[in-house]
């Protein structure tokens, strides 16, 4: 799942019983209010990534048949 816009995205990948969320390690864990899919939600700032990172994660997911890009930072939920 990828949601967001205006250069800010939340990206998560579910595989079986595993869920990983793309993270930006340069950002804090402080919660921020974001509108995702038209609904206000609270996410740690580190879980909101830029468009380039979101695009790289999604392209890798489709290119590899559903794998996480190991060059990016992921948090297992």
Secondary structure, 3 states (H helix, E strand, C coil): CEEEECCEEEEEEEECCEEEEEECCCCCCCEEEEEECCEEEEEEHHHCECHHHHHHHHHHHHHCCCCCCCCCEEEEC
